[in-house]
Amino acid sequence: MIQVLDKLDIAIFIVLLLSMPVLGLLAARAKQSDEQYFLAGRDLSWWKVAGSIFGTNVSASHMIGMLGIGYSLGFAQSHYEILAVAAILLLCYVFLPLYRKQEIFTLSEFLERRFSSSTRLLYSILMVLLILVQVVAAFYIGARTLMNLTAGTSWAIGYLPGIVMLALVSCSYTLYGGFNSVVVADIIQTVLIIAACLLVAWFTFAQPEIQGFSGLMALERAQPEALRKMSLYKPTNHPDLPWSGVFTGLIILHCFYWTTNQYLVQRTFAAKTMRDARIGVIGAGFLKLTIPFFSIATGVAAAYIFKSRLGEGHGIKPDDAFLRLIQIVVPLGYGLLGIIMAGIAAATFSSIDSMMNSVSTLITHDIYKKYAAPAADDRHLVRFGRIAVISFVVLCAILAQLTYDPQSAGNFFLKVSARGSYFTPGIVVVFLAGVLSRRITVNAAIITLVSAPLVAWFSEWAYSAWLVQRPQLHALLGDKLNFMHRVLITAIWSLTSVLIISRLSGPQAPAEDNDTHARVPVYGIASFLLVQLSFILLSQSGNAIDFAFPAALAAFGFFLAYIIRDLWHKGPFRVKGIVTDDRLYAGLLTAAAVFQLYYFA
């Protein structure tokens, strides 16, 4: 049970909670066109794009779930943040030029222009199902947290009332204000999320058992190697975070989330310019790289605190570690718990509102306007979009009540990732193959999208039924096929399927719009990977930490060399041209990610 909240905590929580819908509604316009309601008039500056993307990306599962994984499994969970940088670069320099050139509302529109209306409808259905899984999970973790956080107080919130509260608050400004309100709310939520996480991290690392981040690392070095948690790499047969799955299946999942996922990529459609879109995405990437430290490493520190104060057999569940930690380390009487509660609520709202808006966009544009009301005007489409929001929220609230147990144990974040990953490999392969090759056919795209979830399920069943009995496979992959390995298998199948069926289908009919293909600097990427591979091989004979800075510097130098080359050819060469080039910041982001990969090896 959490400490009893005082009146100051309650007052701060209520004020901050109400600020999100109030400011979101104030940002709404009385009369909105279709483009204003669904894309904020395509007028977002880079910092709004960054704030909205980060708010959308970081949910309560990051604050609570990732800390719980850090507490139970360790720092290896940081791959969910660090390796996202690869997908961020893919979005910025391969997909964004194509998407923005089309001036589309949904990614399914892009698929229609590249393939057919059938692929557009299929993608929309798959995305609505995926978002359904995510929103139901968000209702669960948000309501569960509010229930546990307020237990023992005079205004305790039950699980079902918590779901209803989350639905009503997030629905209020999303329903009326559309995308513009969601963006404003996302920015407020980003500030609250960061404030809450920093408070928890500050007080955790200030505890006498930890004594700062350096103290945590000293505690780790004193442990036997098998018990250390501040390492990024787990063996290939690890049940949750095998390194072999991390660098294959997880990267594929990142590619889905950052390049082919409607509710995140939609933010870049609303940017003023290409530069605003790219800098916004890169800015969100820098914020993501802080999560390993203020969430996951805090969870590792929590494990030491619990062991010291509660003993070895304390029995704290991973999803309850966050609440138990703030009970121990956060002082009462200063309103700090109110700020942390508001941050948890903000993290929940930030994901729900974004996904609701995207579902509304998909259903309205890809299904209703396309098939039921092609002649509908802006007012009609906005009204239908609001109806779609209400219907979807009611469905998700009912499913959250029926399908989740608020007393359950386990690592919630990993469970949700596993559930959504049945659909995503096929989507990633179809998008990537479609933009990189003109030979990919409509039939290949459709069959791959439909078959990928079935192959994912079958590979999991086949491993459990008979492949696990093979000694070599069991030693390599463990008792159960990890979902990241399953994602890799499904992606290989999808790529094979899309290539073979395209070859058998004959020549591809011309696409509606020829601007759906991209050129990728293959030799540049290959040289970058070759340099990093050299550092990896060298680090095997010594301490990987010693190679963290050289490898990061080499990564940054790769981007800087491209910038200088292009400026030199265009002339006249000016330093200002380097500073204003978005690739400079992409290079810094990549260098920061590479540094972490070596330093915490």
ROKOLDREN-169045 format. One record per residue (C-alpha): residue number from 1; residue in one letter; z, y, x. Coordinates in steps of 0.2 Angstrom, whole numbers. Each point is the difference from the previous one (the first is absolute). Layout:
BEGIN
NUM/A/Z/Y/X .
...
This chain:
BEGIN
1/M/0/0/0 .
2/I/-4/17/6 .
3/Q/13/14/3 .
4/V/4/10/-15 .
5/L/-12/15/-1 .
6/D/8/17/-2 .
7/K/-5/14/-10 .
8/L/-10/9/14 .
9/D/-10/-16/3 .
10/I/-4/-2/-18 .
11/A/-5/19/-2 .
12/I/-11/-1/16 .
13/F/-8/-16/-6 .
14/I/-4/7/-18 .
15/V/-7/17/7 .
16/L/-11/-9/13 .
17/L/-5/-13/-13 .
18/L/-6/14/-12 .
19/S/-9/10/13 .
20/M/-13/-13/1 .
21/P/-7/0/-18 .
22/V/4/18/-2 .
23/L/-10/6/15 .
24/G/-13/-13/-4 .
25/L/-2/7/-17 .
26/L/0/18/6 .
27/A/-15/-4/11 .
28/A/-10/-7/-15 .
29/R/-13/11/-8 .
30/A/-1/3/-18 .
31/K/-18/-5/-1 .
32/Q/-7/-13/12 .
33/S/-17/-6/3 .
34/D/-3/-18/4 .
35/E/-1/3/18 .
36/Q/16/11/0 .
37/Y/10/-13/-9 .
38/F/-5/-15/10 .
39/L/-4/8/17 .
40/A/9/17/0 .
41/G/-17/9/0 .
42/R/-3/-7/18 .
43/D/10/15/7 .
44/L/14/-8/10 .
45/S/4/7/18 .
46/W/4/-12/14 .
47/W/19/1/-2 .
48/K/-1/-4/-18 .
49/V/-11/-15/4 .
50/A/13/-6/13 .
51/G/15/3/-11 .
52/S/-8/-9/-15 .
53/I/-6/-15/11 .
54/F/17/-2/8 .
55/G/9/2/-17 .
56/T/-12/-13/-7 .
57/N/2/-12/14 .
58/V/19/1/2 .
59/S/8/-8/-15 .
60/A/18/-6/-3 .
61/S/-5/-16/8 .
62/H/-2/9/17 .
63/M/17/8/-1 .
64/I/9/-15/-7 .
65/G/-12/-15/4 .
66/M/-4/5/17 .
67/L/18/4/5 .
68/G/4/-17/-7 .
69/I/-13/-9/10 .
70/G/6/9/16 .
71/Y/17/-6/-4 .
72/S/-5/-18/-3 .
73/L/-15/-3/11 .
74/G/-2/15/12 .
75/F/-11/13/7 .
76/A/-16/-10/-2 .
77/Q/-2/7/-18 .
78/S/-6/16/9 .
79/H/-17/-8/1 .
80/Y/-2/5/-18 .
81/E/0/18/6 .
82/I/-6/0/18 .
83/L/-16/-11/-3 .
84/A/-5/11/-15 .
85/V/-7/12/13 .
86/A/-15/-11/2 .
87/A/-4/1/-18 .
88/I/3/19/-1 .
89/L/-13/2/14 .
90/L/-12/-11/-10 .
91/L/3/10/-15 .
92/C/-3/17/9 .
93/Y/-15/-4/10 .
94/V/-9/-14/-10 .
95/F/4/1/-18 .
96/L/4/18/-4 .
97/P/-17/7/5 .
98/L/-8/-12/-12 .
99/Y/13/2/-14 .
100/R/0/19/0 .
101/K/-19/2/1 .
102/Q/-1/-9/-17 .
103/E/13/12/-9 .
104/I/7/-15/-9 .
105/F/15/-2/-11 .
106/T/4/-18/4 .
107/L/-5/-13/14 .
108/S/-7/-11/-13 .
109/E/-14/14/-3 .
110/F/-4/-2/19 .
111/L/-2/-19/-3 .
112/E/-11/3/-14 .
113/R/-12/11/10 .
114/R/1/-13/14 .
115/F/-2/-16/-10 .
116/S/0/1/-20 .
117/S/10/4/-15 .
118/S/7/-18/0 .
119/T/9/3/16 .
120/R/7/16/-6 .
121/L/8/-8/-15 .
122/L/6/-14/10 .
123/Y/9/11/13 .
124/S/7/11/-14 .
125/I/8/-16/-8 .
126/L/7/-6/17 .
127/M/7/17/4 .
128/V/9/1/-17 .
129/L/7/-17/3 .
130/L/6/5/17 .
131/I/8/16/-5 .
132/L/8/-9/-15 .
133/V/9/-11/13 .
134/Q/5/15/10 .
135/V/7/11/-14 .
136/V/10/-15/-8 .
137/A/7/-3/17 .
138/A/4/19/2 .
139/F/9/0/-17 .
140/Y/10/-15/6 .
141/I/6/7/17 .
142/G/3/17/-7 .
143/A/10/-6/-15 .
144/R/10/-12/10 .
145/T/5/13/13 .
146/L/5/12/-14 .
147/M/10/-13/-8 .
148/N/9/-5/16 .
149/L/2/18/6 .
150/T/9/6/-16 .
151/A/10/-16/-3 .
152/G/18/4/-2 .
153/T/-3/18/-6 .
154/S/2/7/-17 .
155/W/-18/2/-2 .
156/A/-6/-17/6 .
157/I/-18/-3/-3 .
158/G/-5/-18/-5 .
159/Y/-16/-9/6 .
160/L/-10/3/-16 .
161/P/6/18/-3 .
162/G/-5/3/19 .
163/I/-18/-6/-4 .
164/V/-1/11/-15 .
165/M/6/15/10 .
166/L/-12/-3/14 .
167/A/-15/-2/-13 .
168/L/5/16/-10 .
169/V/2/11/15 .
170/S/-15/-5/10 .
171/C/-11/-1/-16 .
172/S/5/18/-5 .
173/Y/-9/10/13 .
174/T/-14/-13/3 .
175/L/-5/0/-18 .
176/Y/-1/18/-2 .
177/G/-5/7/16 .
178/G/-11/-13/8 .
179/F/-4/-1/18 .
180/N/6/18/4 .
181/S/17/-4/-6 .
182/V/1/-16/9 .
183/V/-5/8/16 .
184/V/14/13/-2 .
185/A/12/-13/-4 .
186/D/-5/-11/14 .
187/I/3/15/13 .
188/I/18/3/-8 .
189/Q/3/-19/1 .
190/T/-6/-1/18 .
191/V/13/13/5 .
192/L/14/-9/-10 .
193/I/-5/-17/7 .
194/I/0/6/18 .
195/A/17/10/-2 .
196/A/8/-16/-8 .
197/C/-6/-11/14 .
198/L/5/11/14 .
199/L/17/2/-8 .
200/V/3/-19/0 .
201/A/-7/-2/17 .
202/W/10/14/7 .
203/F/17/-6/-6 .
204/T/-5/-18/4 .
205/F/-4/4/18 .
206/A/15/11/2 .
207/Q/12/-15/-4 .
208/P/11/-5/15 .
209/E/-7/-18/0 .
210/I/-18/7/3 .
211/Q/2/17/9 .
212/G/-18/6/-2 .
213/F/-17/-8/2 .
214/S/3/-4/19 .
215/G/17/-8/-5 .
216/L/-10/-11/-12 .
217/M/-12/-5/14 .
218/A/15/-4/11 .
219/L/7/-11/-13 .
220/E/-16/-9/-1 .
221/R/-1/-3/18 .
222/A/17/-8/0 .
223/Q/-6/-13/-13 .
224/P/-8/-16/5 .
225/E/-19/2/-1 .
226/A/-1/-12/-16 .
227/L/12/12/-10 .
228/R/-8/16/5 .
229/K/-7/10/-15 .
230/M/-8/15/9 .
231/S/-16/-9/5 .
232/L/-17/2/-9 .
233/Y/-6/-18/3 .
234/K/5/-16/-9 .
235/P/-7/-18/4 .
236/T/-15/-6/-10 .
237/N/10/-12/-10 .
238/H/12/14/-6 .
239/P/2/-1/-19 .
240/D/-1/19/-3 .
241/L/-8/10/14 .
242/P/-10/-11/12 .
243/W/-9/10/14 .
244/S/-16/-10/-3 .
245/G/0/5/-19 .
246/V/5/18/4 .
247/F/-15/3/11 .
248/T/-12/-8/-12 .
249/G/5/-1/-18 .
250/L/11/15/0 .
251/I/-13/11/7 .
252/I/-12/-6/-14 .
253/L/13/5/-12 .
254/H/1/17/8 .
255/C/-18/2/-1 .
256/F/1/-3/-19 .
257/Y/14/12/-3 .
258/W/-7/14/10 .
259/T/-19/-2/-2 .
260/T/-4/-9/-17 .
261/N/16/4/-10 .
262/Q/-3/12/-14 .
263/Y/17/8/-2 .
264/L/1/5/18 .
265/V/-18/4/4 .
266/Q/-1/11/-16 .
267/R/11/13/9 .
268/T/-14/2/13 .
269/F/-13/3/-14 .
270/A/10/15/-6 .
271/A/0/9/18 .
272/K/-9/16/2 .
273/T/-10/-5/15 .
274/M/-3/-15/11 .
275/R/12/7/13 .
276/D/14/2/-13 .
277/A/-3/-18/-5 .
278/R/1/-6/18 .
279/I/14/10/6 .
280/G/10/-4/-16 .
281/V/-2/-19/3 .
282/I/4/2/18 .
283/G/16/11/-4 .
284/A/6/-14/-12 .
285/G/-3/-12/14 .
286/F/12/10/12 .
287/L/13/0/-14 .
288/K/-2/-19/-2 .
289/L/4/-3/18 .
290/T/17/7/-3 .
291/I/4/-14/-12 .
292/P/4/-13/13 .
293/F/14/11/7 .
294/F/8/8/-16 .
295/S/-1/-16/-10 .
296/I/-4/-16/9 .
297/A/11/3/16 .
298/T/13/7/-12 .
299/G/0/-17/-8 .
300/V/2/-8/17 .
301/A/15/11/4 .
302/A/7/-4/-17 .
303/A/1/-19/5 .
304/Y/11/5/14 .
305/I/11/11/-11 .
306/F/2/-14/-13 .
307/K/4/-13/13 .
308/S/13/11/8 .
309/R/9/6/-16 .
310/L/-3/-14/-12 .
311/G/-1/-15/11 .
312/E/-14/-13/3 .
313/G/1/-7/-18 .
314/H/-2/16/-10 .
315/G/-14/-7/-10 .
316/I/-9/17/-4 .
317/K/-17/-3/-7 .
318/P/-15/9/9 .
319/D/-4/10/-16 .
320/D/18/6/-1 .
321/A/2/5/18 .
322/F/-5/18/-3 .
323/L/13/3/-13 .
324/R/14/-9/9 .
325/L/-5/10/16 .
326/I/2/17/-8 .
327/Q/16/-6/-8 .
328/I/7/-2/18 .
329/V/-8/14/10 .
330/V/-3/15/-12 .
331/P/15/11/-2 .
332/L/5/5/-18 .
333/G/3/18/-6 .
334/Y/-15/9/7 .
335/G/-13/-5/-13 .
336/L/-9/-11/12 .
337/L/0/-15/-11 .
338/G/-9/11/-13 .
339/I/-14/4/12 .
340/I/-2/-18/5 .
341/M/0/-5/-18 .
342/A/-14/13/-4 .
343/G/-10/-6/15 .
344/I/1/-18/-7 .
345/A/-6/6/-17 .
346/A/-13/11/8 .
347/A/-7/-15/10 .
348/T/-1/-10/-16 .
349/F/-9/14/-10 .
350/S/-12/4/15 .
351/S/-8/-17/-1 .
352/I/1/-2/-19 .
353/D/-8/17/-4 .
354/S/-14/-2/12 .
355/M/-5/-17/-6 .
356/M/1/5/-18 .
357/N/-12/14/3 .
358/S/-12/-12/9 .
359/V/1/-13/-14 .
360/S/-4/14/-12 .
361/T/-15/5/10 .
362/L/-6/-17/2 .
363/I/1/-5/-18 .
364/T/-7/17/-6 .
365/H/-15/1/11 .
366/D/-4/-18/4 .
367/I/3/-8/-17 .
368/Y/2/13/-14 .
369/K/-13/13/5 .
370/K/-12/-13/8 .
371/Y/0/-12/-15 .
372/A/8/8/-15 .
373/A/-3/18/0 .
374/P/-14/5/12 .
375/A/-2/17/-8 .
376/A/19/5/-1 .
377/D/4/18/6 .
378/D/14/5/12 .
379/R/12/3/-14 .
380/H/-3/-18/-7 .
381/L/2/-8/17 .
382/V/16/9/4 .
383/R/7/-5/-17 .
384/F/-5/-18/3 .
385/G/7/0/18 .
386/R/17/5/-7 .
387/I/0/-14/-13 .
388/A/-4/-12/15 .
389/V/15/6/9 .
390/I/12/-3/-14 .
391/S/-7/-17/-4 .
392/F/1/-5/18 .
393/V/18/6/3 .
394/V/6/-9/-16 .
395/L/-8/-16/6 .
396/C/7/1/18 .
397/A/18/4/-7 .
398/I/-1/-15/-11 .
399/L/-5/-11/14 .
400/A/13/7/12 .
401/Q/13/-5/-13 .
402/L/-7/-18/-3 .
403/T/-6/-5/17 .
404/Y/14/6/13 .
405/D/18/-4/2 .
406/P/10/15/5 .
407/Q/12/-12/9 .
408/S/-13/-9/11 .
409/A/1/-2/18 .
410/G/-13/0/14 .
411/N/-12/12/8 .
412/F/-8/9/-14 .
413/F/-12/10/10 .
414/L/-8/-16/7 .
415/K/-1/-8/-17 .
416/V/-10/14/-7 .
417/S/-11/1/15 .
418/A/-3/-19/-2 .
419/R/-4/1/-19 .
420/G/-13/14/2 .
421/S/-9/-8/15 .
422/Y/-9/-13/-11 .
423/F/-13/12/-5 .
424/T/-2/12/14 .
425/P/-9/-9/14 .
426/G/-16/-2/-11 .
427/I/1/18/-4 .
428/V/1/5/18 .
429/V/-14/-11/5 .
430/V/-12/5/-13 .
431/F/3/19/4 .
432/L/-2/-2/18 .
433/A/-15/-12/0 .
434/G/-8/12/-13 .
435/V/1/15/10 .
436/L/-4/-8/17 .
437/S/-15/-10/-6 .
438/R/-14/3/-12 .
439/R/-4/-18/-2 .
440/I/16/-4/-10 .
441/T/-5/-4/-18 .
442/V/7/3/-17 .
443/N/3/-19/-3 .
444/A/8/-2/16 .
445/A/12/14/-4 .
446/I/5/-6/-17 .
447/I/2/-18/5 .
448/T/11/5/15 .
449/L/11/11/-11 .
450/V/3/-13/-13 .
451/S/2/-15/12 .
452/A/12/8/13 .
453/P/16/-1/-11 .
454/L/-4/-18/-4 .
455/V/-3/-4/19 .
456/A/16/8/4 .
457/W/10/-10/-13 .
458/F/-9/-16/6 .
459/S/3/3/18 .
460/E/19/2/-3 .
461/W/0/-16/-11 .
462/A/-10/-10/13 .
463/Y/12/4/14 .
464/S/16/-4/-10 .
465/A/-8/-16/-7 .
466/W/-7/-8/16 .
467/L/-5/11/14 .
468/V/19/4/4 .
469/Q/2/-19/4 .
470/R/-11/2/16 .
471/P/12/2/14 .
472/Q/-11/13/10 .
473/L/-2/11/-16 .
474/H/18/-1/-4 .
475/A/5/5/17 .
476/L/-12/14/0 .
477/L/2/7/-18 .
478/G/17/-7/-6 .
479/D/6/-8/-16 .
480/K/-10/12/-11 .
481/L/-16/9/2 .
482/N/5/19/2 .
483/F/-9/11/-12 .
484/M/-8/10/15 .
485/H/-8/-16/7 .
486/R/-6/-3/-18 .
487/V/-8/17/0 .
488/L/-9/-4/16 .
489/I/-6/-16/-7 .
490/T/-6/8/-16 .
491/A/-9/14/10 .
492/I/-9/-12/11 .
493/W/-6/-9/-16 .
494/S/-5/16/-8 .
495/L/-10/6/15 .
496/T/-8/-17/1 .
497/S/-4/0/-19 .
498/V/-7/17/0 .
499/L/-12/-3/15 .
500/I/-6/-17/-6 .
501/I/-3/5/-18 .
502/S/-9/16/5 .
503/R/-11/-11/11 .
504/L/-4/-12/-14 .
505/S/-2/14/-13 .
506/G/-15/8/9 .
507/P/-3/18/3 .
508/Q/12/13/-7 .
509/A/-7/12/-13 .
510/P/1/18/5 .
511/A/17/8/-5 .
512/E/1/14/-12 .
513/D/5/12/15 .
514/N/-4/-4/18 .
515/D/15/10/6 .
516/T/11/-15/-1 .
517/H/-2/-7/18 .
518/A/10/4/16 .
519/R/-4/0/18 .
520/V/15/-7/10 .
521/P/2/4/19 .
522/V/1/-18/4 .
523/Y/-1/2/19 .
524/G/13/14/0 .
525/I/12/-11/-10 .
526/A/-4/-15/11 .
527/S/4/10/16 .
528/F/17/7/-8 .
529/L/5/-18/-4 .
530/L/-5/-6/17 .
531/V/11/13/9 .
532/Q/15/-5/-11 .
533/L/-3/-18/3 .
534/S/1/3/19 .
535/F/17/9/-3 .
536/I/6/-15/-10 .
537/L/-5/-13/13 .
538/L/8/11/14 .
539/S/16/2/-10 .
540/Q/2/-19/-1 .
541/S/4/-1/18 .
542/G/13/14/-1 .
543/N/10/11/-12 .
544/A/-10/5/-15 .
545/I/10/16/-1 .
546/D/-7/6/17 .
547/F/-18/0/-8 .
548/A/5/9/-16 .
549/F/-4/18/7 .
550/P/-16/-5/10 .
551/A/-7/-10/-15 .
552/A/4/15/-12 .
553/L/-8/12/12 .
554/A/-16/-10/1 .
555/A/-1/-1/-19 .
556/F/1/19/-1 .
557/G/-12/2/14 .
558/F/-13/-10/-10 .
559/F/0/13/-14 .
560/L/1/15/12 .
561/A/-16/-6/10 .
562/Y/-10/-2/-17 .
563/I/5/18/-5 .
564/I/-4/8/17 .
565/R/-17/-10/1 .
566/D/-5/7/-17 .
567/L/6/18/4 .
568/W/-9/-1/16 .
569/H/-17/-5/-8 .
570/K/2/13/-14 .
571/G/5/14/12 .
572/P/8/12/4 .
573/F/15/-9/5 .
574/R/16/7/-7 .
575/V/18/-6/1 .
576/K/2/6/-18 .
577/G/-13/-13/-5 .
578/I/12/-14/6 .
579/V/15/7/-9 .
580/T/-9/1/-17 .
581/D/-8/-17/1 .
582/D/9/-13/-11 .
583/R/-4/-13/13 .
584/L/13/8/11 .
585/Y/14/-4/-13 .
586/A/-8/-17/-3 .
587/G/2/-3/18 .
588/L/18/5/1 .
589/L/4/-11/-15 .
590/T/-8/-15/8 .
591/A/9/3/16 .
592/A/17/1/-9 .
593/A/-4/-17/-8 .
594/V/-6/-8/16 .
595/F/16/6/9 .
596/Q/11/-8/-13 .
597/L/-9/-16/1 .
598/Y/3/-2/19 .
599/Y/18/8/0 .
600/F/7/-12/-13 .
601/A/-9/-16/6 .
